[in-house]
Amino acid sequence: MWHEQLFNILNAINNVVLTLIGIPFMIQIIFMLFGWLRKKKFPKSEKKNRICILFAARNEEDVIKRTISRIFERQKYDKNLYDVYVVAHNCTDKTAEFARMAGATVFEYSDPNPKTHRLAYAIKYGFKKILEQNKKYDFLIRLDADNFINDEFLDVMNDAYNAGVKLGRPYESALNITQNKYTKASGLYYAYDSRFASRVRERFHLAAHINGPGAMFAMDLVEKYGYDAEGLSDDSEYLANRMLNKVYGHFVEDAVVYEDLPSTFKDTYARNKRMGYGVSRLFFTHGFRLLGKFFTTFNFSFIEVFFQFYFCVICAVLCTYIPIYYIYDITYLALAGTGVIETTLQSASYYMGVLEQTGIIVAIALSVLFAFAGILQAFLLVMSDYKKLGAKSRKELMSGIIIYPCFVVVYCLTLFLGIVSRPSRNKVNRNKIYNNFDNEKEGEEK
């Protein structure tokens, strides 16, 4: 019967799809297995370089002064060797005024074109204006208005630079991970890429994924390329561009940047929609170029970053094809197994047996993903890095472990919604709890 032949064809296609989905998940398993390798430590350097720190801020009057003041107050690096710059782009509040009060040099950037009101254009402008200062800097640190950095951050980045790192990323942690169950799960998700994936990449000599907050750029890169990324996921775009220029990122694990995490579904939804939209575009503009580079150089950094962009395709498949296919698959097997529809290639009992096997396999697969890719990942992260994540004890993060798999589902769904829609850029709601961060950390150290 034609419908039996169609069923067999679709089943074969589904096996291919599941294989293509499974490859990136196998990479995650490798990260977990080798995540216990000793971290990379860059040798302490006596040479102290000149550093510029760049913030791109839009209507951030509620946080910018505290963030900048904290750098001058707490960094152990010689204050005469670094300067802070702020691009106040299209601001309608007192961001520029407060940034100057904190000691920063401010570039006020106004652009009437709403299409260029993205963060990337402000960073591009900041790179250009810093070069125009005619001051000799060795490397640049890029931060967001809500970012705190650990007291040794500039020292550690200086060591990495003197060890040959031209493009680096720090360990990404959270200011407010203990605020509620949502921030706990969210913080664990983002920190996983630092603690496990990034450490393994560095130890296996693979390119680190350069995310925005805390990224380090050697000034010769700034001078040669500027900031040649304009999309919503500009940090990933910049990384891909540099890799195509044979410049690879490194993970500087002892440099820690703390970010204010979204504490509600609404804020995370808006953030992930932008990310989904941006990364999905990069898949088509850069993904296949990276894949081609892998087959010409056999450098696994290219294929690994390709899979970062490919994740948006996985999200789309998981949110559309997979539920549709398995609804069809189970329905067909049930109808064929009970004799409701006539079959000639196989008996009704065969289809009923396949239905039972499918149910068992799906249940096992979901259980393994929930327990292994969800609970176990979060548990290992809490056990190893709870202090680095801003918690006083492991117990504080236990509830985050339980809901972590649910957050992963939400993350996948919201990324997919970003792929199929064009997100708007709204002001981020800052969490007041971040003002207590220093007091909590100081209490922990005592």
N, C-alpha and C positions, 0 to 999 in steps of 0.2 A: 504494500500500500504506500502511496506517495507520502502520507504523513509519517510513516515509519522511517522512510528514507530521509525525510527532512529532520526527524528527530536524531538520527545517527549523524547527519552532517553537522547539525547544531551542537551535538555533544562533542564532536571532534574539535570544532571551533572553540568551544568552551574550555577544553583541555589546554589549547594553545594560550588562550587568554589568562587562565589561571597560572600558567608557567611564567608569562610575562609579568604578571602581578607579583609572583612569588620571588623573583630574582632580587628585587630591592629589599624584601623582607629577610632574605638569606644574608644580605650584607649587614642588616641590623643584628642578626644573630652573631655574626663574626665580631661586631663591635662589642657585644656583651661578653663573648668568650675571651677576647683579648683586652678588654677594658681594664684588666688588673695589671697590665704592664706598668713598669715604673714611669712616672711622668718625665717629660723632657725638661731639664733644667739648663738654662743658659749660663755660662760662666760669668762670675761677677767681674765687671769691667771697671777699671780705674778711670778710664776716659769718660768724661761727662759731656754730652752733646747738648746743643741748643735745640729746644723743642717749642713748637707752637701748637696750641690746643684750639680747635675750632668747634663752635656751637652754631647750628642753624636753628633759629627759634622763631616761632610765629605765635604771638599772643600767649607768651609764657611768663607773664609778670608774677604769677603765683609761685613759681619755683626757681626762676633763673638766678635771682640774687643769692639764694641759699646754696644752690649748686656750685656757682663760681666761687663764692666765699669759702666754701668747704675745701676747694682745691688749694687756695692760698693758705688756709689755716692748717691743713693736715698733711699735705704732701711732704715727704721727707727729702725730696729733691731740692737742690739749691734754687731758691726763688728767682735768682738773677739769671737763671738759665732757661726759663720758660715764660711765654706770654700767652694770654688768653684772648681769643677773638670771638666775637659774636656777630653773625649775620641776622639782623632783625628784619625778617622778610615779610612785607605786607602786613605789618603789625598795626593794630588799632588800639593798643593798650600801652602800658609803660614798660614793656620789655626792654627797650633800648636804654631808657633812663635807669632802670634797676641794674642792668648789666654793667653800665658805666660806674654806678655807685659801688659795685662789687670789685671793680678794678680791671674790667675788660675793655679792650678796644672794640668799638662797635661800628659795623658797616650797616647803614640803613638801606635796605633794598626794596624798592617799590616797583612793581611791574603791573600795569593795568590789564595784561592778558591773563585771564583766569586759567588758561590751559598750561601756563608755566608757573602756577602757584604750588608746584610740588617741591618737596624737600630737596630733590636732586638738583634743581636749578639754583636753590640757595647755596648748596654746597659748592657747586660749580663757581658761583659768584665769589664765595669765600676763598676758594683756592686762588682765583685770579687776583683778588684784592691783597691777599697775603704776599703773593709774589711781587706785587707792585710796591710793597713796603721797603723792598731792597734791604731786608735784614737777613742775615745768614742763619738759616735753620737747617738742622740735619734731618729731622723727621717731624711729621704732623700726627696729632691724635684727633680723631673725630668723635665728638660726643653729642648726645641729645640733652635737651634742657632738664630732663628728669633723672639724668644719670649721676650716680655717685661712683667714685672709684676708690679702691683700697689705698691705704697710705703709701704703699710701696710701688704703686702702679707705674709712675714715671721712671723710677729706678730700674724696675724689671724690664720695661720696654726699652730702656737705654741699653741694658745688657744684651737683649735680643738683637737690637740694631747693630751693636758692635760685634755680634757673632755672625752678622751677615744677613739678617732678616730685613727685607725691604717692604714686605707687606705682611702684617700680623693681625691676629685677632686675640682678644682676651677670653677668659672664662666668663660666661654670662650668668649672672645670678639675679636675685630679686631683692628689691627694697622691702616689699610687703608680702612675702610669701606666706606668712602666718596670719594674714588679715582674715581670711575665711577659707572655707573648703575649696572654693573655686580658684583662688589664687594659689593654693597649695598644689592642686593638680596642674594648673597652668605653669607654675614655676618648675615643677618636676619635669614637665614635658620639654621646656626650653633648655633646662640645665642638662638634660640627658645628652644633648648634642655636644655639650662642652666636656662633661666628665668622661663619657665613653667614646662617642664617635670621634670627637676632635683629638682626644689623646691617642687613639689607635691610628688615626690618619697621620699624626706627627711621628709616631714611632715607626710606621710603615712607609714613611717618606711620601705620603700622599698630600696633595694640596689641602690646606685648611679652608673651610668655607668662611669667607670674610663677611660677617654681618656688620651692620652699621655701627652700633654703639661700641666705642672703645677701639675701633680699628686704627691701626698704625700704618702710615704711608711714608716711605723714604722720600725726601724732598726731590731727589732726582726723578722719581715717578711723577710727582706733582708737576715738576717743570716740563717733563717730556709729554705727558698725556693729559694734564689737567684732570678734570673729573668728567670723563667721557661716558656718562651714564645718565639717562634722562627718564627712565621708566619708573613705575611705582615700586618695583623691587630693584632700586638702583644699586644697592650693595651687591646683590647677586650678579647684576649686569656688569658692574665694575670688575668683579672677580673673573667672570668669563672673558671679558676683554683682555685682562692682564694675562690670563692663562694662554690665550691665543698669541700673546706677545712673549710667551715663555717666561713669565714671571709668576711664581707660585706662592701662595699664602702659607704662613706658619701659625701654629697655635702656641701662644705664650700663656701657659696655664697659671702661673703665679700672679699675673696681672688680672684683677677681677673688676668687672663693671657691674654695678647693681642698677637694675631698671625697675621703674614703677610699673607693675603688671596691671592689666585690666582686671577689675574685681567683679565685673558683672558680665552676663551673657551678652548684653547689648554692646558693650565696649569691645569685647573679644570678637563678636560677630562683625563689627565694622572693621576692625584691624585685619581679621583673616580674609574678609572679602577683598580688601586692597591687595593683600599678599597673593591671594589666589589669582586675581586679575593680572597682577604684574608677572608672576612666575609663569603663568600659562602663556603669556606673550613671549617670554624669554625662551620657552621650549621651542617655539617656531623660529625665532630670530637667531638663537644661539645654540640650541640643543643639538641639532644635527651637525653643526660645525664642530662642536666638541666631540660628538660621536665619531665623526670622520677623522679628527685628530688622533683619537684612540687607535683607530685601525692603521694609521700611518706611523705612529710613534710607539704604540703599545705601552704608553704611559697610563697607568690605571687611574691617575688623577682625573683624566678627562672623562672616563666612563663613570666614575663615582660622582662627579659634579653633574654629568648628564642625568643621572638618576635622581638628583635633587630636583631638576626641572621636570623630569618624567613623573615625579610624584603627583603633579597636578592631573596628569592623565589617569593615574591610578585612582585618584579621588573621583574623577568623573565616571570611570568605569564602575567603581564600587557603589556610587550613588544612583546609577542608571541601569547599566547593562546587567550587573549581578542580580539585583532584585527581580528585574523583569525576566531574566533567563530562568531563575530558579522557581519563580511562580509558574512559568510555562512548563518547566521540567517536571515539577511535582504534580501539577494538574494533569499533564499528559500521562505520566506513569500511573496515576490513580485511575484515570478513565480507562487506560488500556488494561491495567491490572484487574479491574472489576468487570471487564467485558462490555463497558458502555460503548466503546468504539471498537470496531472490528480490526483485528491484526492478523497478518499472514506470515510475516518474517519470524516472529517469536510468539510463544504462547502467552496467555494472560498471566500465568503463574510466574513467568520470567520477568515480566514488567513489574509485578508486585514485589518480587525479590529485589529488583533494582531499586524500587521505591524505598524499601526498608534499608538497603545499603546506603542510599543517598542520604536518608535521614540520619543514619548513624555517623556517616562521614562529616556531614555539615555540623552536627552537634559536637563531634570531637574537634573539628577545626575551630569552631567558635570558642570552645572551652580552652583550647591551647592558646589561641590568640589572646583571650581574656586573661588567662593566668600567666603566660610566658611573656608575650609582647606587652602586656599591660601591668599586672600586679608585680611580677618579678622585676621588671625594669625599674619601676618606681621604688620597690623595696630596696634593691641594691643601691640606688642613688641615695636614698635616705640613710642607709647604713654607713655609706662611705663619706658623704659630703654634707651632712645636715648643718654643720657649723658654717661651712662656706656658703650655704644657702640662706643664712640669716636666722636659723632656728637655734634655740637654746638647748633643745634636747630632741632626740629622735621621736619621742612621743608626740611632740607638737605637729609632726607631719604625717602621722599615721592615717588620719582621715583622708588626706590627699592621696595616699596609696590606694585606698578602696575605690575612690571615684575616678582615679586616673584613667582606666579604660574607657569610661563614659566620656571623659574630656577628649580622648583621642577620636572617638566617634564624632563628637561635636566639631572638633577641629577639621576633620575630613569633610564634613557636611558644609561648614561655612566656607572652606576653601573652594568647594565645588560651586557654591552660590556666587563666589567672586569670579569664577571662570565664566559663568553664563550671564553675568550682569556687570554693569560699569559702576563701581563704587564711588561714592562722593567722599570728599575730604572734610571731615568735621573736626572740631576742636576735641582733643582728648581730655577726658575728665581725670584730673589728678587726685590721687588718694591722700587725704590729710595724714594718714598714718605714717607716711614717709618722713614726716618731721621728727618722729621719735626714733628714727633709725640709729643715729649716732649714740643716743643714750642707751639703747638696747645693746649695741655692740660693745660699748664701754663697760656696761654691767657684765656682759659675758666674759670680757677679757679679765676683769677683776676676779 
